[in-house]
Amino acid sequence: MFGLFVRFTCKDEEAAAAFDDLVARTGEQIRANEPGTVIYTVHRVDGRPLERVFYELYRDKDAFEEHESKDYVRAFLSERDRYLSATEVDRLDFVSGKGVDVEH
């Protein structure tokens, strides 16, 4: 398993709404076209209306690379910065968990 934890901070409320729309459109494509993407969740942060947190879990690094190669993901990556004031990315190495069927 390979994962990412990403925190985005939007510029303002208008940018946050546009970013949420971009996320929704991209998420539809991810759900429909990426069997190697195990979890792709986006959350608003309570008490911080301009922040969004992404938790992404991929079957393996190849599945992540496949995700990154998709046209709709590349479009997301090129468009997102117009809405954001900050981005923090942590790459995650899976240790254990519940809710994910994993063979080690």
PAPA-695712 format. One record per atom (N, C-alpha, C, O): atom name; x, y, z. Coordinates in steps of 0.2 Angstrom, whole numbers, plus 2048, in hexadecimal, padded with zeros to 3 digits. Layout:
+----+-----+-----+-----+
| at |  xx |  yy |  zz |
+----+-----+-----+-----+
| CA |   X |   Y |   Z |
...
+----+-----+-----+-----+
END
This chain:
+----+-----+-----+-----+
| at |  xx |  yy |  zz |
+----+-----+-----+-----+
|  N | 804 | 7FA | 800 |
| CA | 800 | 800 | 800 |
|  C | 804 | 806 | 800 |
|  O | 80A | 806 | 803 |
|  N | 802 | 80B | 7FD |
| CA | 805 | 812 | 7FC |
|  C | 800 | 817 | 7FD |
|  O | 7FB | 817 | 7FB |
|  N | 801 | 81C | 802 |
| CA | 7FC | 821 | 803 |
|  C | 7FF | 828 | 803 |
|  O | 805 | 829 | 803 |
|  N | 7FB | 82D | 803 |
| CA | 7FC | 834 | 804 |
|  C | 7F7 | 837 | 808 |
|  O | 7F1 | 835 | 809 |
|  N | 7FA | 83C | 80C |
| CA | 7F6 | 840 | 810 |
|  C | 7F7 | 847 | 80E |
|  O | 7FD | 84A | 80F |
|  N | 7F2 | 84B | 80C |
| CA | 7F4 | 852 | 809 |
|  C | 7EF | 857 | 80C |
|  O | 7E9 | 855 | 80D |
|  N | 7F2 | 85C | 80E |
| CA | 7EE | 862 | 811 |
|  C | 7EE | 868 | 80C |
|  O | 7F4 | 86A | 80A |
|  N | 7E9 | 86A | 80A |
| CA | 7E8 | 870 | 805 |
|  C | 7E5 | 875 | 809 |
|  O | 7E0 | 874 | 80D |
|  N | 7E7 | 87B | 808 |
| CA | 7E4 | 881 | 80B |
|  C | 7E2 | 886 | 805 |
|  O | 7E6 | 888 | 801 |
|  N | 7DC | 887 | 805 |
| CA | 7D9 | 88B | 7FF |
|  C | 7DA | 893 | 801 |
|  O | 7DB | 895 | 806 |
|  N | 7DA | 897 | 7FB |
| CA | 7DB | 89E | 7FC |
|  C | 7D6 | 8A2 | 800 |
|  O | 7D7 | 8A6 | 804 |
|  N | 7D0 | 8A0 | 7FE |
| CA | 7CA | 8A3 | 801 |
|  C | 7C4 | 89F | 800 |
|  O | 7C4 | 899 | 7FD |
|  N | 7BE | 8A1 | 802 |
| CA | 7B8 | 89D | 802 |
|  C | 7B6 | 89B | 7FA |
|  O | 7B4 | 896 | 7F9 |
|  N | 7B7 | 8A0 | 7F6 |
| CA | 7B5 | 89F | 7EF |
|  C | 7BA | 89A | 7EC |
|  O | 7B8 | 896 | 7E8 |
|  N | 7C0 | 89A | 7EE |
| CA | 7C5 | 896 | 7EB |
|  C | 7C4 | 88F | 7EE |
|  O | 7C4 | 88A | 7EA |
|  N | 7C1 | 88E | 7F4 |
| CA | 7C0 | 888 | 7F7 |
|  C | 7BA | 885 | 7F4 |
|  O | 7BA | 87F | 7F3 |
|  N | 7B5 | 888 | 7F2 |
| CA | 7AF | 886 | 7EE |
|  C | 7B1 | 883 | 7E7 |
|  O | 7AF | 87E | 7E5 |
|  N | 7B5 | 887 | 7E4 |
| CA | 7B8 | 885 | 7DD |
|  C | 7BC | 87E | 7DE |
|  O | 7BC | 87A | 7DA |
|  N | 7C0 | 87E | 7E3 |
| CA | 7C5 | 878 | 7E5 |
|  C | 7C0 | 872 | 7E6 |
|  O | 7C2 | 86D | 7E3 |
|  N | 7BB | 873 | 7EA |
| CA | 7B7 | 86D | 7EB |
|  C | 7B3 | 86B | 7E5 |
|  O | 7B3 | 865 | 7E4 |
|  N | 7B2 | 86F | 7E1 |
| CA | 7AF | 86D | 7DA |
|  C | 7B4 | 869 | 7D6 |
|  O | 7B2 | 864 | 7D3 |
|  N | 7BA | 86C | 7D6 |
| CA | 7BF | 868 | 7D2 |
|  C | 7C0 | 861 | 7D5 |
|  O | 7C1 | 85C | 7D2 |
|  N | 7C1 | 861 | 7DC |
| CA | 7C1 | 85B | 7E0 |
|  C | 7BC | 856 | 7DE |
|  O | 7BD | 850 | 7DD |
|  N | 7B6 | 858 | 7DE |
| CA | 7B0 | 854 | 7DC |
|  C | 7B0 | 851 | 7D5 |
|  O | 7AF | 84B | 7D4 |
|  N | 7B2 | 855 | 7D1 |
| CA | 7B2 | 853 | 7CA |
|  C | 7B8 | 84E | 7C9 |
|  O | 7B7 | 849 | 7C5 |
|  N | 7BE | 84F | 7CC |
| CA | 7C3 | 84A | 7CC |
|  C | 7C2 | 844 | 7CF |
|  O | 7C3 | 83E | 7CD |
|  N | 7BF | 844 | 7D5 |
| CA | 7BD | 83E | 7D9 |
|  C | 7B8 | 83A | 7D5 |
|  O | 7B9 | 833 | 7D6 |
|  N | 7B4 | 83C | 7D1 |
| CA | 7AF | 838 | 7CD |
|  C | 7B3 | 834 | 7C8 |
|  O | 7B2 | 82E | 7C8 |
|  N | 7B8 | 837 | 7C5 |
| CA | 7BD | 833 | 7C1 |
|  C | 7C1 | 82E | 7C4 |
|  O | 7C2 | 828 | 7C2 |
|  N | 7C3 | 830 | 7CA |
| CA | 7C8 | 82B | 7CE |
|  C | 7C3 | 825 | 7D0 |
|  O | 7C6 | 81F | 7CF |
|  N | 7BD | 826 | 7D2 |
| CA | 7B9 | 820 | 7D4 |
|  C | 7B7 | 81C | 7CE |
|  O | 7B7 | 816 | 7CF |
|  N | 7B6 | 81F | 7C9 |
| CA | 7B4 | 81B | 7C3 |
|  C | 7BA | 817 | 7BF |
|  O | 7B9 | 812 | 7BC |
|  N | 7C0 | 81A | 7C0 |
| CA | 7C6 | 817 | 7BC |
|  C | 7CC | 815 | 7BF |
|  O | 7D1 | 813 | 7BC |
|  N | 7CC | 814 | 7C6 |
| CA | 7D2 | 812 | 7C9 |
|  C | 7D1 | 80D | 7CE |
|  O | 7D1 | 80E | 7D4 |
|  N | 7D1 | 807 | 7CC |
| CA | 7D1 | 801 | 7D1 |
|  C | 7D6 | 801 | 7D6 |
|  O | 7D6 | 7FE | 7DB |
|  N | 7DC | 803 | 7D4 |
| CA | 7E2 | 803 | 7D8 |
|  C | 7E2 | 808 | 7DE |
|  O | 7E6 | 808 | 7E2 |
|  N | 7DD | 80D | 7DD |
| CA | 7DC | 812 | 7E2 |
|  C | 7D8 | 80F | 7E7 |
|  O | 7D2 | 80F | 7E6 |
|  N | 7DA | 80E | 7ED |
| CA | 7D6 | 80A | 7F2 |
|  C | 7D2 | 80F | 7F6 |
|  O | 7CC | 80E | 7F7 |
|  N | 7D5 | 815 | 7F8 |
| CA | 7D1 | 81A | 7FC |
|  C | 7D3 | 821 | 7F9 |
|  O | 7D9 | 822 | 7F8 |
|  N | 7CE | 825 | 7F8 |
| CA | 7D0 | 82C | 7F6 |
|  C | 7CB | 830 | 7F9 |
|  O | 7C5 | 831 | 7F6 |
|  N | 7CC | 833 | 7FF |
| CA | 7C7 | 837 | 802 |
|  C | 7C9 | 83E | 803 |
|  O | 7CF | 83F | 804 |
|  N | 7C5 | 842 | 803 |
| CA | 7C6 | 849 | 804 |
|  C | 7C1 | 84C | 80A |
|  O | 7BB | 84A | 80A |
|  N | 7C4 | 850 | 80E |
| CA | 7C1 | 852 | 814 |
|  C | 7C2 | 859 | 815 |
|  O | 7C7 | 85C | 814 |
|  N | 7BC | 85D | 818 |
| CA | 7BD | 864 | 81A |
|  C | 7C0 | 863 | 821 |
|  O | 7BE | 85E | 825 |
|  N | 7C3 | 868 | 823 |
| CA | 7C6 | 868 | 82A |
|  C | 7C1 | 86C | 82F |
|  O | 7C0 | 872 | 82D |
|  N | 7BF | 869 | 834 |
| CA | 7BA | 86C | 839 |
|  C | 7BE | 872 | 83C |
|  O | 7C3 | 872 | 83E |
|  N | 7BB | 878 | 83B |
| CA | 7BD | 87E | 83E |
|  C | 7C2 | 882 | 839 |
|  O | 7C5 | 887 | 83B |
|  N | 7C4 | 87F | 834 |
| CA | 7C8 | 882 | 82F |
|  C | 7C5 | 882 | 828 |
|  O | 7C7 | 87D | 824 |
|  N | 7C1 | 886 | 826 |
| CA | 7BD | 886 | 820 |
|  C | 7C1 | 886 | 81A |
|  O | 7BE | 884 | 814 |
|  N | 7C7 | 888 | 81A |
| CA | 7CB | 888 | 814 |
|  C | 7CF | 882 | 813 |
|  O | 7D3 | 882 | 80E |
|  N | 7CF | 87E | 817 |
| CA | 7D4 | 878 | 817 |
|  C | 7D0 | 872 | 815 |
|  O | 7CA | 870 | 816 |
|  N | 7D4 | 86E | 811 |
| CA | 7D1 | 867 | 80E |
|  C | 7D7 | 862 | 810 |
|  O | 7DD | 864 | 80F |
|  N | 7D5 | 85C | 812 |
| CA | 7DA | 857 | 813 |
|  C | 7D8 | 851 | 80E |
|  O | 7D2 | 84F | 80E |
|  N | 7DD | 84F | 80B |
| CA | 7DC | 849 | 807 |
|  C | 7E0 | 843 | 80A |
|  O | 7E5 | 843 | 80C |
|  N | 7DC | 83D | 80A |
| CA | 7E0 | 837 | 80C |
|  C | 7DF | 832 | 806 |
|  O | 7DA | 831 | 804 |
|  N | 7E5 | 830 | 803 |
| CA | 7E5 | 82C | 7FD |
|  C | 7E9 | 826 | 7FF |
|  O | 7EE | 826 | 802 |
|  N | 7E6 | 820 | 7FD |
| CA | 7E9 | 81A | 7FE |
|  C | 7E9 | 816 | 7F7 |
|  O | 7E4 | 815 | 7F5 |
|  N | 7EF | 813 | 7F5 |
| CA | 7EF | 810 | 7EF |
|  C | 7F2 | 809 | 7F0 |
|  O | 7F5 | 808 | 7F5 |
|  N | 7F0 | 804 | 7EC |
| CA | 7F2 | 7FD | 7EC |
|  C | 7F9 | 7FD | 7ED |
|  O | 7FC | 7F9 | 7F1 |
|  N | 7FD | 801 | 7E9 |
| CA | 804 | 801 | 7E9 |
|  C | 807 | 807 | 7E5 |
|  O | 803 | 80B | 7E3 |
|  N | 80D | 808 | 7E5 |
| CA | 810 | 80E | 7E2 |
|  C | 80E | 80E | 7DA |
|  O | 80D | 813 | 7D7 |
|  N | 80E | 808 | 7D7 |
| CA | 80B | 808 | 7D0 |
|  C | 804 | 80B | 7CF |
|  O | 803 | 80E | 7CA |
|  N | 800 | 809 | 7D4 |
| CA | 7F9 | 80C | 7D3 |
|  C | 7F9 | 813 | 7D4 |
|  O | 7F5 | 817 | 7D1 |
|  N | 7FD | 816 | 7D9 |
| CA | 7FE | 81D | 7DA |
|  C | 801 | 820 | 7D3 |
|  O | 7FE | 825 | 7D1 |
|  N | 806 | 81D | 7D0 |
| CA | 808 | 820 | 7CA |
|  C | 803 | 820 | 7C4 |
|  O | 803 | 825 | 7C0 |
|  N | 7FF | 81B | 7C4 |
| CA | 7FA | 81A | 7BF |
|  C | 7F5 | 820 | 7C1 |
|  O | 7F3 | 824 | 7BC |
|  N | 7F3 | 821 | 7C7 |
| CA | 7EE | 827 | 7C9 |
|  C | 7F1 | 82D | 7C6 |
|  O | 7EE | 831 | 7C3 |
|  N | 7F8 | 82F | 7C8 |
| CA | 7FB | 835 | 7C6 |
|  C | 7FB | 836 | 7BE |
|  O | 7FC | 83C | 7BC |
|  N | 7FB | 830 | 7BA |
| CA | 7FB | 831 | 7B3 |
|  C | 7F5 | 833 | 7B0 |
|  O | 7F5 | 834 | 7AA |
|  N | 7EF | 832 | 7B3 |
| CA | 7E9 | 833 | 7B0 |
|  C | 7E8 | 83B | 7AE |
|  O | 7EA | 83F | 7B2 |
|  N | 7E5 | 83C | 7A8 |
| CA | 7E3 | 842 | 7A6 |
|  C | 7E0 | 847 | 7AB |
|  O | 7E1 | 84D | 7AC |
|  N | 7DA | 844 | 7AE |
| CA | 7D7 | 848 | 7B3 |
|  C | 7DB | 84A | 7B9 |
|  O | 7D9 | 84F | 7BC |
|  N | 7DF | 845 | 7BB |
| CA | 7E4 | 847 | 7C1 |
|  C | 7E8 | 84C | 7BF |
|  O | 7EA | 851 | 7C3 |
|  N | 7EB | 84C | 7B9 |
| CA | 7F0 | 851 | 7B7 |
|  C | 7EC | 858 | 7B6 |
|  O | 7EF | 85D | 7B8 |
|  N | 7E6 | 858 | 7B4 |
| CA | 7E2 | 85E | 7B4 |
|  C | 7E1 | 861 | 7BB |
|  O | 7E1 | 867 | 7BC |
|  N | 7DF | 85C | 7C0 |
| CA | 7DE | 85E | 7C6 |
|  C | 7E5 | 862 | 7C9 |
|  O | 7E5 | 867 | 7CC |
|  N | 7EB | 85E | 7C8 |
| CA | 7F1 | 861 | 7CA |
|  C | 7F3 | 868 | 7C7 |
|  O | 7F5 | 86C | 7CB |
|  N | 7F1 | 869 | 7C1 |
| CA | 7F3 | 86F | 7BE |
|  C | 7EE | 875 | 7C0 |
|  O | 7EF | 87B | 7C0 |
|  N | 7E7 | 873 | 7C1 |
| CA | 7E2 | 878 | 7C3 |
|  C | 7E2 | 87A | 7CA |
|  O | 7E0 | 880 | 7CC |
|  N | 7E4 | 875 | 7CF |
| CA | 7E3 | 876 | 7D6 |
|  C | 7E6 | 87C | 7D9 |
|  O | 7E4 | 880 | 7DD |
|  N | 7EC | 87E | 7D6 |
| CA | 7F0 | 883 | 7D9 |
|  C | 7ED | 88A | 7D9 |
|  O | 7EF | 88F | 7DD |
|  N | 7E9 | 88B | 7D4 |
| CA | 7E5 | 892 | 7D4 |
|  C | 7E1 | 893 | 7DA |
|  O | 7DF | 899 | 7DB |
|  N | 7DF | 88E | 7DE |
| CA | 7DA | 88E | 7E3 |
|  C | 7DE | 88E | 7EA |
|  O | 7DB | 88F | 7EF |
|  N | 7E4 | 88C | 7EA |
| CA | 7E8 | 88A | 7F0 |
|  C | 7ED | 890 | 7F2 |
|  O | 7F0 | 893 | 7EE |
|  N | 7EE | 890 | 7F9 |
| CA | 7F3 | 894 | 7FC |
|  C | 7F8 | 890 | 7FF |
|  O | 7FE | 892 | 800 |
|  N | 7F7 | 889 | 800 |
| CA | 7FC | 885 | 803 |
|  C | 7FA | 87E | 802 |
|  O | 7F4 | 87C | 801 |
|  N | 7FF | 87A | 801 |
| CA | 7FF | 872 | 800 |
|  C | 804 | 86F | 804 |
|  O | 80A | 871 | 804 |
|  N | 802 | 86A | 808 |
| CA | 807 | 866 | 80C |
|  C | 805 | 85E | 80A |
|  O | 800 | 85C | 80A |
|  N | 80A | 85B | 808 |
| CA | 80A | 854 | 806 |
|  C | 80E | 84F | 80A |
|  O | 814 | 850 | 80B |
|  N | 80B | 84A | 80D |
| CA | 80F | 845 | 810 |
|  C | 80E | 83E | 80D |
|  O | 808 | 83C | 80B |
|  N | 813 | 83B | 80B |
| CA | 813 | 834 | 808 |
|  C | 813 | 82F | 80E |
|  O | 817 | 830 | 812 |
|  N | 80E | 82A | 80D |
| CA | 80D | 826 | 813 |
|  C | 80F | 81E | 811 |
|  O | 80E | 81C | 80B |
|  N | 812 | 81B | 815 |
| CA | 814 | 814 | 814 |
|  C | 810 | 810 | 819 |
|  O | 810 | 811 | 81F |
|  N | 80B | 80C | 816 |
| CA | 806 | 808 | 81A |
|  C | 809 | 804 | 81F |
|  O | 80E | 800 | 81D |
|  N | 807 | 804 | 825 |
| CA | 809 | 7FF | 82A |
|  C | 803 | 7FA | 82C |
|  O | 804 | 7F4 | 82C |
|  N | 7FE | 7FD | 82E |
| CA | 7F8 | 7F8 | 82F |
|  C | 7F2 | 7FD | 830 |
|  O | 7F2 | 803 | 830 |
|  N | 7EC | 7F9 | 830 |
| CA | 7E6 | 7FD | 830 |
|  C | 7E0 | 7F9 | 830 |
|  O | 7E0 | 7F3 | 82F |
|  N | 7DA | 7FC | 831 |
| CA | 7D3 | 7F8 | 830 |
|  C | 7D0 | 7FB | 82A |
|  O | 7D0 | 801 | 829 |
|  N | 7CC | 7F7 | 827 |
| CA | 7C8 | 7F9 | 822 |
|  C | 7CB | 7F9 | 81B |
|  O | 7C8 | 7FA | 816 |
|  N | 7D1 | 7F6 | 81B |
| CA | 7D5 | 7F5 | 814 |
|  C | 7D7 | 7EE | 814 |
|  O | 7DB | 7EC | 819 |
|  N | 7D5 | 7EA | 80F |
| CA | 7D7 | 7E3 | 80F |
|  C | 7DE | 7E3 | 80C |
|  O | 7DF | 7E4 | 806 |
|  N | 7E3 | 7E2 | 810 |
| CA | 7EA | 7E2 | 80E |
|  C | 7ED | 7DB | 810 |
|  O | 7EC | 7D9 | 815 |
|  N | 7F1 | 7D9 | 80B |
| CA | 7F6 | 7D3 | 80C |
|  C | 7FD | 7D6 | 80D |
|  O | 7FF | 7D9 | 808 |
|  N | 800 | 7D4 | 812 |
| CA | 807 | 7D5 | 813 |
|  C | 80B | 7CF | 813 |
|  O | 811 | 7CF | 814 |
+----+-----+-----+-----+
END
